[in-house]
Amino acid sequence: MKFSTKAIHVGQEPDPTTGAVITPIYQTSTYAQEDIGKHKGYEYARTQNPTRTALETCLASLEDGQFGLCFGSGLGATTTTLMLLNAGDHVICGDDVYGGTFRLFDKVFKRFGLEFTYVDGRDLKAVEAAIKPNTKMLWLETPTNPLLRLIDIKKTAAAVKAKNKEIIVAVDNTFASPFFQKPLNLGADLVVHSMTKYLGGHSDVVGGAVITNRQDLYDTVKFHQNAAGAVPGPMDCWLVLRGLKTLALRMKAHEANAIAVAKFLEKHPAVEKIYYPGLPSHEQHELAKSQMSGFGGMISIVIRGGLENTRRFVTNVKLFALAESLGGVESLICHPVSMTHGSIPKDVRESRGIVDNLVRLSVGIEDQEDLIADLESALAKVGTLTSAR
């Protein structure tokens, strides 16, 4: 089956009891057993739930993986993935990652004895140089949040495995979605998602997922999924299943709109810098074309004139809601410094390019002309300080 067909059918056969075409919401906490140790595959809802099973099966198929596991949030998925490690283990992490990931690593897992080194994931030599005898995991985002940098998954995974084949390569694939990128096929051991974003796609559910082809990793993450209990409820799983059915259609629309918006913004005098891998001017455009099947719906820009101009811009848009998160059908605008990346120290943020006048756009699937008109109107409010370009 092709992607769109898998999204609608895998793990979602008609209900054997009633014939219901849509997977039911199994809103139960426990399951009756016929005898001691004799049940129908389900015992307790933290351990497993039929609605969750359907979602996990479908997600695995979309990533070309064998095993899928779902969690109560993207950070719940990340937390449980890090439970593969032990105190004293070392993790190499790309230096441009979601602020919540940095906070989790820096403020939580460091206290439990894990060691982290942050490097520019684009620099393969820097990644190789960071490997230590106790390195157990490489954590990557690509495209990154919020600077839309790309990491060559195939080359990086191969180089790391050549140094130490035991190092686990984990890739956060949230920005691209499995429709545009499949890290497992490029050498990753694990793929992590915030299902809250494109997978759910309607800004009405929070969830996370881990997908792998390795039985050993699946068994361990599955154990911790049950033991630590960061699981999603059946309604959350049902909402993501519903979202997956239109994922292919939505991603095509997100990308088409983002390309049009990016071309408009690239030429606007109020925009000092733009980050979008679908633009030929993006320094990694060729890598994006070879590694991804599309460029996604995320754009970041630097507004000319500093924070005050940025504030004028983000408070004057009408269709782009000023809000955290991304990947919904509606367009959102985010100020990373005060929102998604506020947990990263100022000096660290700025050294990575996350400056006060950086704005991140999650381009929705509204009418293209309406989105551009909205941005044009808001940017006009900052024009007096940008005309000298």
Secondary structure, 3 states (H helix, E strand, C coil): CCHHHHHHHCCCCCCCCCCCCCCCCCCCCECCCCECCECCCCCECCCCCHHHHHHHHHHHHHCCCCEEEEECCHHHHHHHHHCCCCCCCEEEEECCCCHHHHHHHHHHHHHHCCEEEEECCCCHHHHHHCCCCCEEEEEEECCCCCCCCCCCHHHHHHHHHHHCCCCEEEEECCCCHHHHCCHHHHCCCEEEEECCCCCCCCCCCCCEEEEECCHHHHHHHHHHHHHHCCCCCHHHHHHHHHHHCCHHHHHHHHHHHHHHHHHHHHCCCCEEEEECCCCCCCCCHHHHHHHCCCCCCEEEEEECCHHHHHHHHHCCCCCCEECCCCCCCCCEEECCCCCCCCCCCHHHHHHCCCCCCEEEEECCCCCHHHHHHHHHHHHHCCHHHCCCC
